[in-house]
Amino acid sequence: MPKKKIKYLSRVINKKRYYHYSIEWLDIYGDSGHADAKEMANMKPASQVTTGYVFLKDKKRLITFASYDKDQESFSDRNVFPIGCIVKMKKTTI
């Protein structure tokens, strides 16, 4: 039996294909209240998840968008992540 090809969610905008991802990343977590040494030692970054289309990924950054104009090359709901904050990226399957 032939293996079924995996299909990924994507959009073509101005002849370029953009794939949709679920991106796990770490964010700064801060607290301005009083804390003892034990509480300080147990602080961890906030684990976040963002979904969107990957516009660009290089050695330093990941740029995403979630909205776009159907009639022209125009993007909205944009984010840029330092690549060191990215924990995991997974393409969205159809």
C-alpha positions in Angstrom: 0.0 0.0 0.0 1.5 3.4 -1.0 2.3 5.8 1.7 -0.1 8.8 1.8 1.6 12.1 1.2 1.3 14.6 4.0 -0.4 17.9 3.0 0.5 21.1 4.8 -1.6 24.2 5.2 -0.2 27.0 3.1 -1.1 30.1 1.1 0.3 31.5 -2.1 0.7 35.3 -2.1 2.2 37.0 -5.2 3.5 33.7 -6.5 5.3 32.8 -3.2 4.1 29.9 -0.9 4.0 30.5 2.8 3.5 27.6 5.2 1.5 27.7 8.4 3.2 26.7 11.7 2.6 26.3 15.4 5.5 27.9 17.1 6.5 27.3 20.7 8.7 30.0 22.2 10.0 31.4 25.5 9.1 34.9 26.7 10.4 37.0 29.6 8.5 36.5 32.8 8.7 39.3 35.4 7.3 40.1 38.8 7.6 43.3 40.7 6.5 41.9 44.1 8.7 40.8 47.0 10.1 37.3 46.9 12.5 35.2 49.0 15.6 33.4 47.5 13.6 30.1 47.0 10.9 31.9 45.0 13.6 33.7 43.0 15.4 30.4 42.1 12.2 28.8 40.9 11.3 31.5 38.4 11.1 30.3 34.8 10.4 32.0 31.4 6.8 31.9 30.2 6.2 29.2 27.6 4.1 30.6 24.7 2.5 29.3 21.5 1.9 31.4 18.4 0.3 30.1 15.1 0.8 31.8 11.8 2.5 31.8 8.4 6.3 32.0 8.3 7.4 34.9 6.2 11.1 34.6 6.8 13.5 32.5 8.9 17.2 33.1 9.1 20.0 32.6 11.7 18.9 35.5 13.9 15.1 35.9 13.5 11.8 34.3 12.6 9.1 36.6 11.1 5.5 35.5 11.0 2.1 36.9 9.9 -1.4 35.8 10.5 -3.5 38.0 8.2 -3.0 39.0 4.6 -4.7 40.9 1.8 -6.1 38.5 -0.9 -5.7 41.0 -3.7 -2.2 42.4 -3.1 1.0 41.6 -1.2 0.1 43.1 2.2 0.6 41.4 5.6 -0.9 42.0 9.1 -0.7 40.6 12.6 3.1 40.4 12.2 5.7 39.2 14.8 9.4 38.9 14.8 11.1 36.5 17.2 14.8 36.3 18.2 15.7 32.8 16.9 17.1 31.9 20.4 13.6 32.1 21.9 12.2 29.4 19.6 11.8 26.0 21.3 9.9 24.1 18.6 8.2 24.7 15.2 5.6 22.3 13.7 4.0 22.7 10.2 0.2 22.6 10.3 -1.2 19.6 8.4 -4.5 19.6 6.5 
